[in-house]
């Protein structure tokens, strides 16, 4: 991954962007926005101190136990879906399509780009 980042600044930016999208903090911020829930409201829903929630939303969840993440998601009326993905690109893509279908989603739209790869 570091070799890819070093070889192309454009690719490095894309990898960084995709990593952010998949980060827990980003997903929680997005769920909070969609539910119109402030960090104070989230703290109240969790019965937690606002400072703790603020720390969680600023990188603290990377060390959190799974149960804490589930509690935060539950407070936002969301589910946590743990997912293990194959590293090989083709198998990864197949697995994602299968999981998406199992979760009740339709087939993802074809973009026409067959050379685009997932991280």
ROBA-924394 format. One record per residue: x, y, z negated of N, C-alpha, C in turn; residue number from 1. Coordinates in Angstrom, 3 decimals. Layout:
+----------+----------+----------+----------+----------+----------+----------+----------+----------+------+
|       nx |       ny |       nz |      cax |      cay |      caz |       cx |       cy |       cz | mimi |
+----------+----------+----------+----------+----------+----------+----------+----------+----------+------+
|        X |        Y |        Z |        X |        Y |        Z |        X |        Y |        Z |  NUM |
...
+----------+----------+----------+----------+----------+----------+----------+----------+----------+------+
***
This chain:
+----------+----------+----------+----------+----------+----------+----------+----------+----------+------+
|       nx |       ny |       nz |      cax |      cay |      caz |       cx |       cy |       cz | mimi |
+----------+----------+----------+----------+----------+----------+----------+----------+----------+------+
|    0.825 |   -1.178 |    0.000 |    0.000 |    0.000 |    0.000 |    0.875 |    1.250 |    0.000 |    1 |
|    1.910 |    1.232 |   -0.798 |    2.797 |    2.399 |   -0.853 |    3.528 |    2.615 |    0.473 |    2 |
|    3.873 |    1.509 |    1.171 |    4.514 |    1.651 |    2.487 |    3.581 |    2.347 |    3.457 |    3 |
|    2.304 |    1.981 |    3.418 |    1.310 |    2.596 |    4.306 |    1.196 |    4.077 |    3.990 |    4 |
|    1.127 |    4.399 |    2.703 |    1.023 |    5.802 |    2.300 |    2.241 |    6.602 |    2.761 |    5 |
|    3.422 |    5.991 |    2.658 |    4.649 |    6.688 |    3.042 |    4.755 |    6.868 |    4.551 |    6 |
|    4.177 |    5.957 |    5.327 |    4.324 |    6.007 |    6.782 |    3.397 |    7.012 |    7.453 |    7 |
|    2.292 |    7.356 |    6.837 |    1.337 |    8.243 |    7.481 |    0.572 |    9.057 |    6.448 |    8 |
|    0.700 |   10.359 |    6.517 |   -0.011 |   11.213 |    5.568 |   -1.515 |   11.149 |    5.789 |    9 |
|   -1.925 |   10.973 |    7.045 |   -3.352 |   10.867 |    7.350 |   -3.938 |    9.606 |    6.714 |   10 |
|   -3.230 |    8.496 |    6.867 |   -3.684 |    7.241 |    6.259 |   -3.651 |    7.335 |    4.746 |   11 |
|   -2.634 |    7.986 |    4.210 |   -2.525 |    8.144 |    2.765 |   -3.721 |    8.912 |    2.217 |   12 |
|   -4.125 |    9.950 |    2.927 |   -5.282 |   10.737 |    2.502 |   -6.544 |    9.883 |    2.533 |   13 |
|   -6.682 |    9.068 |    3.565 |   -7.859 |    8.198 |    3.695 |   -7.893 |    7.154 |    2.583 |   14 |
|   -6.758 |    6.573 |    2.253 |   -6.683 |    5.584 |    1.178 |   -7.050 |    6.237 |   -0.152 |   15 |
|   -6.529 |    7.417 |   -0.390 |   -6.829 |    8.136 |   -1.625 |   -8.311 |    8.453 |   -1.713 |   16 |
|   -8.889 |    8.876 |   -0.599 |  -10.321 |    9.193 |   -0.554 |  -11.157 |    7.953 |   -0.852 |   17 |
|  -10.813 |    6.828 |   -0.235 |  -11.576 |    5.600 |   -0.450 |  -11.422 |    5.095 |   -1.882 |   18 |
|  -10.238 |    5.235 |   -2.443 |  -10.022 |    4.817 |   -3.834 |  -10.892 |    5.648 |   -4.763 |   19 |
|  -11.024 |    6.935 |   -4.478 |  -11.863 |    7.802 |   -5.298 |  -13.322 |    7.392 |   -5.230 |   20 |
|  -13.782 |    7.027 |   -4.045 |  -15.178 |    6.620 |   -3.875 |  -15.487 |    5.388 |   -4.719 |   21 |
|  -14.528 |    4.488 |   -4.838 |  -14.756 |    3.261 |   -5.582 |  -14.423 |    3.387 |   -7.066 |   22 |
|  -13.920 |    4.530 |   -7.502 |  -13.578 |    4.672 |   -8.909 |  -14.849 |    4.731 |   -9.747 |   23 |
|  -14.764 |    4.196 |  -10.923 |  -15.918 |    4.199 |  -11.821 |  -16.378 |    5.612 |  -12.139 |   24 |
|  -15.429 |    6.479 |  -12.416 |  -15.790 |    7.841 |  -12.782 |  -16.570 |    8.519 |  -11.660 |   25 |
|  -16.121 |    8.322 |  -10.439 |  -16.811 |    8.921 |   -9.290 |  -18.238 |    8.377 |   -9.190 |   26 |
|  -18.387 |    7.091 |   -9.334 |  -19.705 |    6.481 |   -9.241 |  -20.624 |    6.969 |  -10.358 |   27 |
|  -20.074 |    7.129 |  -11.545 |  -20.887 |    7.602 |  -12.668 |  -21.284 |    9.059 |  -12.459 |   28 |
|  -20.339 |    9.882 |  -12.015 |  -20.675 |   11.290 |  -11.718 |  -21.784 |   11.362 |  -10.669 |   29 |
|  -21.685 |   10.533 |   -9.665 |  -22.696 |   10.524 |   -8.604 |  -24.066 |   10.094 |   -9.148 |   30 |
|  -24.079 |    9.044 |   -9.989 |  -25.330 |    8.591 |  -10.598 |  -25.914 |    9.676 |  -11.502 |   31 |
|  -25.040 |   10.395 |  -12.214 |  -25.501 |   11.486 |  -13.072 |  -26.132 |   12.597 |  -12.238 |   32 |
|  -25.489 |   12.941 |  -11.128 |  -26.035 |   13.969 |  -10.234 |  -27.405 |   13.561 |   -9.719 |   33 |
|  -27.504 |   12.329 |   -9.236 |  -28.759 |   11.848 |   -8.662 |  -29.877 |   11.785 |   -9.696 |   34 |
|  -29.528 |   11.508 |  -10.962 |  -30.521 |   11.426 |  -12.024 |  -30.709 |   12.763 |  -12.743 |   35 |
|  -29.934 |   13.776 |  -12.327 |  -29.975 |   15.098 |  -12.962 |  -29.703 |   14.995 |  -14.465 |   36 |
|  -28.629 |   14.257 |  -14.800 |  -28.248 |   14.041 |  -16.194 |  -26.901 |   14.714 |  -16.438 |   37 |
|  -26.849 |   15.584 |  -17.432 |  -25.596 |   16.249 |  -17.798 |  -24.779 |   15.327 |  -18.694 |   38 |
|  -23.528 |   15.693 |  -18.933 |  -22.702 |   14.879 |  -19.823 |  -23.256 |   14.923 |  -21.243 |   39 |
|  -23.853 |   16.043 |  -21.649 |  -24.486 |   16.129 |  -22.974 |  -25.667 |   15.169 |  -23.068 |   40 |
|  -26.473 |   15.123 |  -22.013 |  -27.617 |   14.222 |  -21.988 |  -27.151 |   12.767 |  -21.987 |   41 |
|  -26.108 |   12.470 |  -21.230 |  -25.581 |   11.107 |  -21.209 |  -25.092 |   10.712 |  -22.592 |   42 |
|  -24.393 |   11.626 |  -23.261 |  -23.918 |   11.355 |  -24.619 |  -25.094 |   11.059 |  -25.549 |   43 |
|  -26.170 |   11.838 |  -25.417 |  -27.354 |   11.612 |  -26.252 |  -27.974 |   10.248 |  -25.956 |   44 |
|  -28.060 |    9.890 |  -24.678 |  -28.628 |    8.590 |  -24.305 |  -27.798 |    7.431 |  -24.852 |   45 |
|  -26.480 |    7.650 |  -24.928 |  -25.583 |    6.606 |  -25.418 |  -25.462 |    6.618 |  -26.939 |   46 |
|  -25.937 |    7.693 |  -27.561 |  -25.749 |    7.840 |  -29.001 |  -24.276 |    8.012 |  -29.321 |   47 |
|  -23.578 |    8.714 |  -28.433 |  -22.128 |    8.884 |  -28.562 |  -21.779 |   10.369 |  -28.658 |   48 |
|  -20.588 |   10.633 |  -29.106 |  -20.086 |   11.995 |  -29.186 |  -19.819 |   12.526 |  -27.774 |   49 |
|  -20.131 |   13.788 |  -27.545 |  -19.930 |   14.385 |  -26.225 |  -18.461 |   14.324 |  -25.800 |   50 |
|  -17.542 |   14.468 |  -26.753 |  -16.111 |   14.411 |  -26.440 |  -15.727 |   13.031 |  -25.905 |   51 |
|  -16.312 |   11.981 |  -26.463 |  -16.033 |   10.619 |  -26.000 |  -16.518 |   10.435 |  -24.566 |   52 |
|  -17.718 |   10.917 |  -24.278 |  -18.262 |   10.817 |  -22.920 |  -17.403 |   11.630 |  -21.958 |   53 |
|  -16.988 |   12.800 |  -22.374 |  -16.124 |   13.633 |  -21.529 |  -14.815 |   12.906 |  -21.220 |   54 |
|  -14.234 |   12.268 |  -22.232 |  -12.987 |   11.508 |  -22.028 |  -13.235 |   10.339 |  -21.081 |   55 |
|  -14.374 |    9.646 |  -21.257 |  -14.712 |    8.532 |  -20.371 |  -14.788 |    8.997 |  -18.917 |   56 |
|  -15.400 |   10.154 |  -18.699 |  -15.603 |   10.660 |  -17.341 |  -14.337 |   11.272 |  -16.748 |   57 |
|  -13.298 |   11.370 |  -17.547 |  -12.032 |   11.928 |  -17.063 |  -10.931 |   10.886 |  -17.059 |   58 |
|  -11.284 |    9.641 |  -16.794 |  -10.276 |    8.587 |  -16.680 |  -10.292 |    7.575 |  -17.795 |   59 |
|  -11.041 |    7.835 |  -18.853 |  -11.057 |    6.927 |  -19.995 |  -11.679 |    5.577 |  -19.715 |   60 |
|  -12.540 |    5.497 |  -18.705 |  -13.188 |    4.229 |  -18.415 |  -12.246 |    3.203 |  -17.799 |   61 |
|  -11.097 |    3.650 |  -17.334 |  -10.154 |    2.694 |  -16.744 |   -9.653 |    1.699 |  -17.785 |   62 |
|   -9.745 |    2.076 |  -19.053 |   -9.322 |    1.180 |  -20.126 |  -10.500 |    0.652 |  -20.940 |   63 |
|  -11.708 |    0.978 |  -20.535 |  -12.904 |    0.596 |  -21.291 |  -13.213 |   -0.884 |  -21.126 |   64 |
|  -13.833 |   -1.430 |  -22.140 |  -14.323 |   -2.803 |  -22.048 |  -15.536 |   -2.817 |  -21.131 |   65 |
|  -15.758 |   -3.952 |  -20.520 |  -16.852 |   -4.096 |  -19.561 |  -18.190 |   -3.701 |  -20.189 |   66 |
|  -18.409 |   -4.084 |  -21.432 |  -19.674 |   -3.785 |  -22.102 |  -19.914 |   -2.275 |  -22.186 |   67 |
|  -18.865 |   -1.500 |  -22.372 |  -19.019 |   -0.032 |  -22.424 |  -19.487 |    0.489 |  -21.064 |   68 |
|  -18.913 |   -0.036 |  -20.019 |  -19.300 |    0.377 |  -18.667 |  -20.764 |    0.014 |  -18.412 |   69 |
|  -21.173 |   -1.164 |  -18.854 |  -22.564 |   -1.594 |  -18.700 |  -23.496 |   -0.661 |  -19.473 |   70 |
|  -23.098 |   -0.249 |  -20.673 |  -23.931 |    0.668 |  -21.479 |  -24.099 |    2.014 |  -20.778 |   71 |
|  -23.007 |    2.533 |  -20.194 |  -23.082 |    3.811 |  -19.467 |  -24.023 |    3.660 |  -18.273 |   72 |
|  -23.854 |    2.591 |  -17.520 |  -24.720 |    2.360 |  -16.360 |  -26.176 |    2.237 |  -16.791 |   73 |
|  -26.414 |    1.508 |  -17.860 |  -27.771 |    1.330 |  -18.364 |  -28.390 |    2.667 |  -18.763 |   74 |
|  -27.603 |    3.542 |  -19.374 |  -28.089 |    4.869 |  -19.770 |  -28.480 |    5.704 |  -18.556 |   75 |
|  -27.918 |    5.357 |  -17.403 |  -28.229 |    6.067 |  -16.155 |  -29.216 |    5.280 |  -15.299 |   76 |
|  -29.816 |    4.242 |  -15.876 |  -30.771 |    3.378 |  -15.182 |  -30.148 |    2.755 |  -13.928 |   77 |
|  -28.929 |    2.263 |  -14.102 |  -28.186 |    1.616 |  -13.017 |  -27.713 |    0.238 |  -13.475 |   78 |
|  -27.365 |   -0.594 |  -12.516 |  -26.765 |   -1.893 |  -12.791 |  -25.304 |   -1.862 |  -12.378 |   79 |
|  -24.505 |   -2.654 |  -13.059 |  -23.103 |   -2.836 |  -12.690 |  -23.025 |   -4.161 |  -11.946 |   80 |
|  -22.381 |   -4.148 |  -10.788 |  -22.253 |   -5.356 |   -9.985 |  -20.762 |   -5.650 |   -9.801 |   81 |
|  -20.215 |   -6.543 |  -10.638 |  -18.807 |   -6.902 |  -10.464 |  -18.629 |   -7.631 |   -9.142 |   82 |
|  -17.560 |   -7.361 |   -8.461 |  -17.353 |   -7.933 |   -7.135 |  -15.883 |   -8.246 |   -6.915 |   83 |
|  -15.613 |   -9.488 |   -6.590 |  -14.255 |   -9.881 |   -6.228 |  -14.232 |  -10.036 |   -4.718 |   84 |
|  -13.238 |   -9.418 |   -4.076 |  -13.143 |   -9.437 |   -2.618 |  -11.876 |  -10.119 |   -2.156 |   85 |
|  -11.973 |  -10.890 |   -1.076 |  -10.756 |  -11.455 |   -0.480 |   -9.867 |  -10.309 |    0.015 |   86 |
|   -8.585 |  -10.507 |    0.003 |   -7.658 |   -9.458 |    0.461 |   -7.548 |   -9.409 |    1.976 |   87 |
|   -7.722 |  -10.526 |    2.628 |   -7.608 |  -10.571 |    4.086 |   -8.794 |   -9.800 |    4.681 |   88 |
|   -8.519 |   -8.876 |    5.576 |   -9.497 |   -7.926 |    6.083 |  -10.744 |   -8.572 |    6.676 |   89 |
|  -10.589 |   -9.539 |    7.534 |  -11.747 |  -10.157 |    8.180 |  -12.648 |  -10.830 |    7.154 |   90 |
|  -12.043 |  -11.595 |    6.250 |  -12.824 |  -12.273 |    5.213 |  -13.458 |  -11.274 |    4.261 |   91 |
|  -12.756 |  -10.189 |    3.975 |  -13.283 |   -9.140 |    3.098 |  -14.552 |   -8.543 |    3.698 |   92 |
|  -14.468 |   -8.234 |    4.976 |  -15.611 |   -7.634 |    5.670 |  -16.797 |   -8.599 |    5.680 |   93 |
|  -16.550 |   -9.869 |    5.981 |  -17.605 |  -10.881 |    5.990 |  -18.250 |  -11.000 |    4.610 |   94 |
|  -17.413 |  -10.990 |    3.590 |  -17.912 |  -11.117 |    2.223 |  -18.785 |   -9.916 |    1.848 |   95 |
|  -18.350 |   -8.725 |    2.201 |  -19.133 |   -7.521 |    1.901 |  -20.489 |   -7.550 |    2.593 |   96 |
|  -20.516 |   -7.969 |    3.845 |  -21.779 |   -8.056 |    4.584 |  -22.710 |   -9.061 |    3.897 |   97 |
|  -22.154 |  -10.205 |    3.487 |  -22.946 |  -11.237 |    2.818 |  -23.505 |  -10.723 |    1.488 |   98 |
|  -22.672 |  -10.082 |    0.696 |  -23.108 |   -9.564 |   -0.608 |  -24.164 |   -8.487 |   -0.415 |   99 |
|  -23.951 |   -7.618 |    0.546 |  -24.918 |   -6.555 |    0.826 |  -26.279 |   -7.154 |    1.156 |  100 |
|  -26.290 |   -8.189 |    1.978 |  -27.547 |   -8.851 |    2.340 |  -28.185 |   -9.509 |    1.116 |  101 |
|  -27.374 |  -10.142 |    0.270 |  -27.889 |  -10.797 |   -0.927 |  -28.496 |   -9.796 |   -1.909 |  102 |
|  -27.971 |   -8.589 |   -1.922 |  -28.498 |   -7.563 |   -2.816 |  -29.771 |   -6.932 |   -2.281 |  103 |
|  -30.215 |   -7.376 |   -1.121 |  -31.477 |   -6.891 |   -0.582 |  -31.346 |   -5.826 |    0.474 |  104 |
|  -30.134 |   -5.554 |    0.890 |  -29.924 |   -4.552 |    1.924 |  -30.046 |   -5.169 |    3.305 |  105 |
|  -30.354 |   -4.342 |    4.251 |  -30.380 |   -4.794 |    5.645 |  -28.948 |   -4.914 |    6.124 |  106 |
|  -28.778 |   -5.436 |    7.299 |  -27.450 |   -5.522 |    7.902 |  -26.892 |   -4.113 |    8.051 |  107 |
|  -25.641 |   -3.861 |    7.626 |  -25.076 |   -2.524 |    7.795 |  -25.055 |   -2.137 |    9.268 |  108 |
|  -25.252 |   -0.851 |    9.571 |  -25.270 |   -0.435 |   10.972 |  -23.909 |   -0.610 |   11.615 |  109 |
|  -23.918 |   -0.981 |   12.889 |  -22.673 |   -1.099 |   13.664 |  -22.247 |    0.310 |   14.044 |  110 |
|  -20.964 |    0.597 |   13.858 |  -20.480 |    1.936 |   14.172 |  -19.904 |    2.012 |   15.570 |  111 |
|  -19.685 |    0.856 |   16.181 |  -19.064 |    0.848 |   17.496 |  -17.554 |    0.834 |   17.415 |  112 |
|  -17.043 |    0.992 |   16.198 |  -15.598 |    0.971 |   15.992 |  -15.207 |   -0.415 |   15.487 |  113 |
|  -14.622 |   -1.177 |   16.348 |  -14.240 |   -2.531 |   15.923 |  -12.847 |   -2.556 |   15.323 |  114 |
|  -12.076 |   -1.508 |   15.537 |  -10.711 |   -1.515 |   15.012 |  -10.615 |   -0.921 |   13.616 |  115 |
|  -11.704 |   -0.328 |   13.109 |  -11.671 |    0.265 |   11.783 |  -11.611 |   -0.850 |   10.751 |  116 |
|  -10.681 |   -0.746 |    9.827 |  -10.492 |   -1.776 |    8.827 |  -10.801 |   -1.248 |    7.442 |  117 |
|  -11.260 |   -2.148 |    6.602 |  -11.477 |   -1.819 |    5.202 |  -10.156 |   -1.900 |    4.481 |  118 |
|  -10.060 |   -1.210 |    3.339 |   -8.791 |   -1.260 |    2.591 |   -8.515 |   -2.631 |    2.031 |  119 |
+----------+----------+----------+----------+----------+----------+----------+----------+----------+------+
***
